[in-house]
Amino acid sequence: MHLDRLHEILKDAAAIRRVRRLRPAGGSGDKVFPPTYPGPGNSPVHVFEQRRIGEETRTCVLLDSVQSQANRMELALRDLLRSGRVWIPHILIDFQDAKDGEEDLSDLGELTSLEAPHRVFDAIFRDSELDGTSFWDSPPGLELVRAKPEQATALLELSPTALVFGCWHSTGQGGGLGAKFPRALVSEIVGVDAVSGKRSGSRIDPLQIRREVEIYKGAAGWGFSKQEAGDKAKRVRPSEVNHGNIAPTIQELGVTIDHALQTVVISLPTLRRLRFPINGEAHEGRDQAARTALAALALLAVTAQDHAGYNLRSRCDLVPDGSASFEILDADGGVDEFPLDLEAACALYRDAVKAAKEAGLPWPEQPLRLRPQEKLVKIVAESRRLALAGKAEEAEG
């Protein structure tokens, strides 16, 4: 894929897609563990559904959702950025000097818009400041607040990934009526021909502490009397403070699958709806250069995840089952394939960025650096204090 070709297909093609076959790293028959969601009685369950694949209806299980895939691709892009292989404009919050009393938050380092759950419109950015001014009240913050699909220049300048993966100013004016930018890139991974499995659990205590031992648990931890355990102490079994044997349990968790499918779709009409005026003036050539840069960024995100691998969670490692080309879906339904690896995607992205700059689009070479507001530092510090108190109680148990 060359820049001229990508530029042309942005004009009228329907989509770029890739369907990639994956398999468990442990081989055929190895159990994998999909994500769990609250089920009846708040018990953990996997998401099963019937899907049409080819001419057949097959039982599938969700292995990685659209939202999770977006987050993984953003982190893969962040790693590329940190390695120096590409540059992606982004917003950064610097916690390195953040402190509340004795609570030091410098370990948080620098948090970027490639990591925040709601991207540039996340509450973390809302509760930060630029040069002493609340971010939303600063000039770049106000530009973001005013952004909409026909005026997307501010997002392109500050965080183009938000235009690729979608964002919503849900805390904006009018109770969440802020601008919505739909996802241009959608990816999902499902397991095909899924068969539900079981997961067992138990604990054999090497100290052989018996359940009949009388103990109490309260605000001060656990002890042999209510006074020793502290406020709100009540009698508990040793297993409730992580001592003693825990009886074996069996849960309907884990699956075996025939294979997994990752389906990626880059919607070109979504990109074509975006406009990028400069000083209030729109220009079709400039708009096209911006869309091409965003399409190149989307392709880079997909190949960056390929490079990072498909370790979705504990006991859910997938590996590609052969190579897979991208497909261009023409407006008339025609299909044209092209291969693309990470090195080629990096080169394509750099070429697209160069063309965007030459078209007069803003593409800063440094992040917009914010600092957390005092109240944000305080709420994080207070949460840590509470968490540590909770951990101390567990440790005492």
N, C-alpha and C positions, 0 to 999 in steps of 0.2 A: 504494500500500500504506500503510494507516494502522496505528497501533499496536494498536488494538482488533482489527483483522482478523488481524494477525500473532499476537497473543495467542491468538486462537481457533484458528487452524490448527495451532498448536503442540500442541493437545490431542489431535488424532487424525489429522491428515493424514500421508501417507507421506513426502513429500519436497517440496523446492523444487528445480527444475532449470532450467537454461538451456542450450540448444544454439545456439552462435553460429557462423556461417559467416565465415571469414576468407580473405583472398587475399594473395599476395605484393605487397609495396609496389611492386615493379617491373612489375607487371602480368602478364597471362597469358603463360606460357612462361618467366618469369624463374626462374632457378635459385635455390633456397634451400638452406641448409646445416643439417641436423638435428644434434643432439648425436652425438658418436662414443663408442663403447665398445670395449674391447679385444676383438679378434677373433683368428683363428688366427695364431700367431706374434706376438701382441701388436700386430698391425696394426689401425688404426682402422676401425671399421665402423659403419654406421647400423643401427637396429632396424626391420626390415621385418616385416610380418605380414599375413595375410589376415583381413579383418573383414567381418562382415555389416552392410551399411548398406541399410536398406529391404529390398528383395527380392533384392539382389544381393550377391555376394561380391567384395570389391574390395581391391586391394593398397594398404596404408597404410604410412606411416612415422611413427615417433614424432618429433614436433617439440619437445614439452616434457612432461616426465614429471610425475606427481602431486607428487613431492617438489619439483621445480623450480618448479612452479606455486605451491605453498604458500609457498616462499621469496619468490617475486616478489610475491605478495599481501601478505605480511608487510612487505616493504620499502615497498610502496605505502601501507600503513597507517602505517608509520613516518614517511613523508613527510607524510601528512595530519596526524599528531600534531605534527610539527615546525612545520608551517604554522599551527598553532593552530586548525584548523577543527574538530577533535574532540579529546577526551582519552581515552586508553586506559591503564589501569593497566599498569605494567611494572616490571621489575627493571633496574637500571642498574649497570654496573661502571665506575668512574672511574679512568682511567689517566693523568689529566692531571699527577699528581705522581710517576708511577712512573719509577724510575731504578735501574739496576744499574751501579755504577761510572760509566764515561763514557757508557754506553749510555742514552740518554733515550728513553722510550716515550711521551712526552706526545702525540706525533702520533696515537696510537691514540684519544685523546679519550675519549668515553663510548660503551661498547658496551652495547646493550640486549638484552632477551630477545626482541625482534622481529628480531634479526639472528643470534643464536646458533643453530648448526645443530640442536641438540637442545633448543632452547627453554629453559625454566627448569631442566631436568635436565641441561643441558650441563656438561661437565667444567670449563668456564670459571667457572661459578657455584660448582661444588663446590670449586674452588681459590681462592675469594675469601673475604672476611671482612666481618662486620658489627660495627662498634664493637670491633674487636680479637678477635672470636670467629669461628672457622670458620663459614661460612654455614650448613652443614648442622647445626651444633650450636647455632645461635641460635634463638630462639623462632619466627620466621617460617620458618626453614629446616626446623625439626622439623615444623611444620605441613605443609609441602610433602611431606616424606618420608612422613608418615602419610596423605597424600591418597589417595583412591580414588573411583571413580564415585559411590558413595553418600555420600561426604564430600568434596565438591569445592569447599567454600567457600574454602579457602586459595588454590586456583588461580584462582578467580574474582576474588579480592581482589588477587592479586599479578601475574597474567598471564592474563587471560581468553582471549587468542589461543591459548594452549596447549590450551584445551578445544575451540576451533574446529578447529585444524589437527592436533590429536593430539600426544601426548607419552608417553614411557616412561621411567621411572626405572630405566634399564638398569644403572646402577652402584650400585643400592640393595642392601639386605640380601638375602642368599640367592643371591648371584651373578647378579643381573639379574632377580630375581623381584619387583622393585618394581612399583608400580601402573602399569597401561597405560591410557591414555585414547585410544580410537580416534578417527580423524578424523571430524569431523562434516561437514566441507567437503572435497570431492574435485573436482579439476579436472585436465583433461588436454587436450593439443592434439595432433592427428594430421593428417598430410597425406594426402589421399585421391587415389587413382589415381596413386600415386607411381611415377616412372620413374627408375631409378638413372642418375646422371651421372658425369662424370670431372672431376678437378681436376689441373691441371698445375702444375709448379713447377720453377724453375731459378734460377741466379745467373750473370750475366755480370760478371766483375770488370773495373772500369774501369782497374785497374793492370796487368791482364794478367799476374798472377803465375802461373808455370807449376807444374804438379804435380810436376815432376822436382826442384824445389828441395828440398835436404835440410835438414829442421828436426826439432827434438825438442820434446816437450811433457811437462811435469812439474809438481811442486808449485809451482814459482816462475813458472809460465806457459810460454812457449815461447822457444826460442833456437836458436842454430846448433850447440850442443854439449850433451851431457848435463849438464855442469857448469853451464852457463848456465840450463838448464831446471829444474834442481833435482832433488829426490828423486823416485824412480820414473819418471824420464824415459824416454821411448821415442820412436823415430822415427815421425813421422806425415807425412801429406800436408798441404800448406798449407790444403786445404779443411777439414781437421779443426780448424783454428783460425780458420775463417771467412775465409780468404783464397783467392783464385783462383776459377776457374770451378767451378760445380756443375752436373753434367750434368742435363738435363731429366728429370723424373719424372712419371709419370701414376698417379693413384690413383682407385679407385672411390669417389668422394666427391661429395656434392651431389646434389640431386634436383630434378626438375620435378614439379609436382603440379597437379591440376585445381583444388583448393581445400583449405583446412584447416578442421577442425571443432574447436571448443573445447566440451567437455562438462563442465558444472558440476552437481554434485548436492550439496544440503545435506540430510543425513539427519536427519529429525525424530525418529525413534525413538532415534537415538544421543543426541540432546539430552534426550529424555524419561527416559533412564536415569540422568541426573545428579540428585543431591540436594545441597541446600545448607543443612545444619543450622547453627543458631546456638546456641552453648553446649550442644551435644548435642541440641537440640530441632529436629525437622523440621517444616515447615509447607508444605502443598501450594501455597498462594497465593504464598509466597515462592519456592518452587522454580520455579513457572511464570513469575514475573517474571524470574528469573535466566535461564531458558531463552530467554525472549523477547529479552532483552538479547543473548544469545549469537547467536541467529538474526539479529538486526539487525546485529550485528558481522560475521557471515558475509556478509550481503548487501552491507555496506559494503566488505568486502575485495574482492568481485568487481567492484563498480563503481569502486573505487579503482584496480584494475589496468586497467580500461577507460580511465580518465583518464590513467594513466601510459603507456599504449601497449604495443604488442606487439613491441618490439625484443628478440628472444629471444637473439640473439648476432650476431656479425659475419656479414653476408650472410644474415640470417634475420629480416627485418622484415615483419611482417604487419599488415594493416589490415582493419577490419570490412567485410564485404560487406553493408551495410544494417544496420538496427537489429534487435534481438532482445529479446523480452519474456521475463520469468521465467514459469514455470509452477508452479502448485500441483497436486501429485498427491494426490488424495483417497484415503482408505483403500479406497474401492470402485472405484478406477481412473479416476474423473472428473478432468478437467483444467480449470483455470481460470487464465487468463493475467493478468499485470499488468506494466506498464512500470515501470522504476525507473532514474533516472539518479543521478549522484553527489550532486547537491544534495539530492534527495529522500532518498537513503540516509543522508546525514549527519543530516538532520532526524529521520528515523525512529530512527536510533541514539541521538541525544540524548534523544528522548522515552522510549525504552526504558530508558536509563540513569537518567533521572529517576524513572521508575516503580520501578526496582529499588531505588534509594535509599529511596524512600518505603516500600517493603516491608521495609526494615530491613537490606538487604544491604550489605556493605562495598564501597565504591568510592572508594578514596583518590585525592586530587587531586595527589599528588606521587609520584614513583617511589621505590621502595625502593633506596637508594643503597649500593652495596658498594664495597670496595676490593680490588684483587688481593693475594693473599698473596705473601710474599717469594719463595716458590719458583716461583709463576706468573710473576712479573716476571723472575726469573732464567732460566727456560726460554725465555721469549720473547726476552730479550736475547741469550742464547747462540745461539739459532737465527738471529737477525739477524747475529751475528758470522760464523757459518759461511756464511750466504747471501752476505754481502758478500765474504767470501774467495773464494767460488765465482764471483761476478760479476767480481771483479778478475781472476781467471784468464781468464775469457771475454773481458774487455776487452783483456787483453794479447794475446789471440789474434786 
